[in-house]
Amino acid sequence: MLQFDQEKPIGNLYKITNKLGSGSFGEVFKGFNMETNEIVAIKLESQEAQMPQIKHEFQILSAIQGNGIPKVHWFGQWEDKTVMVMELLGYNLEQLFNLVNRRFELKTMLMLIDQMVYQ
Ligand SMILES: Nc1ncnc2c1ncn2[C@@H]1O[C@H](COP(=O)(O)OP(=O)(O)OP(=O)(O)O)[C@@H](O)[C@H]1O
């Protein structure tokens, strides 16, 4: 688990509030823009990471902006971490699946397939 000073603003603008989850690299937190109060997602990766990934993710996200792809607001160094501040997305597919007792209707499945294939 990453250690950091939650009170110290990221890029002089963003503050972390709570953890959303973690992936194969990095941890993702909910936070907000101190000037506008916009809620954001903040991904942190240790600068000590053996195989740094977050810069690649930042470059790819910046290149493929669009529907369902979080907009990147800020990328840089903070304390001893590399940080990407991005748009906060809603529920992921697993969370939505759980909300409907792990059973999607045929219509939902067809809409998902349509999005996966054509968007
Ligand atoms: N922009 C975002 N808005 C809201 N939640 C997010 C956002 N990005 C990531 N999360 C949540 O944070 C958690 C970790 O995301 P992360 O991108 O680190 O890993 P992952 O995509 O789940 O897995 P992997 O790193 O293996 O691809 C997930 O539960 C995901 O739903």
The ligand as an ORCA input file, in Angstrom:
! r2SCAN-3c Opt
* xyz 0 1
  N     -11.211      7.116    -13.918
  C     -11.722      6.300    -12.991
  N     -12.904      6.587    -12.404
  C     -13.437      5.765    -11.464
  N     -12.866      4.638    -11.032
  C     -11.682      4.293    -11.578
  C     -11.048      5.096    -12.585
  N      -9.882      4.492    -12.944
  C      -9.810      3.378    -12.211
  N     -10.874      3.248    -11.392
  C     -11.154      2.141    -10.465
  O      -9.977      1.875     -9.713
  C      -9.720      0.479     -9.664
  C      -8.335      0.190    -10.150
  O      -8.192      0.648    -11.472
  P      -6.857      0.411    -12.283
  O      -7.007      1.174    -13.559
  O      -5.681      0.702    -11.414
  O      -6.794     -1.129    -12.525
  P      -7.664     -2.102    -13.408
  O      -7.976     -1.438    -14.712
  O      -8.809     -2.551    -12.542
  O      -6.696     -3.326    -13.606
  P      -5.343     -3.410    -14.461
  O      -4.343     -2.480    -13.827
  O      -4.945     -4.825    -14.313
  O      -5.703     -3.029    -15.868
  C     -10.821     -0.199    -10.473
  O     -11.766     -0.704     -9.557
  C     -11.455      0.883    -11.276
  O     -12.844      0.711    -11.389
*
